[in-house]
Amino acid sequence: MESKSKMMQQQADIVTCGLEVYKEAMERPFTTHGLSVFGNAWDETAKE
């Protein structure tokens, strides 16, 4: 966790890390809610 904070403080443009780190970074309440809202709207979209 300390290394992620350090990268943010140094304003890193590119970061190489494992898939689990990316998954963890995306697990935030607003991200989860936004994806849910989008998914529901997509599912309700009329299809031909």
C-alpha angles and dihedrals in degrees: 000000000000092000092054091051090049091051091051092049091051090047095234113199096198129032128182114204143137125285092252091061091054091047091051092048091055095050099095128132096245093044092050092047093047092050090049093051091047093047092050092048091048092051091051094050113116113255127204 
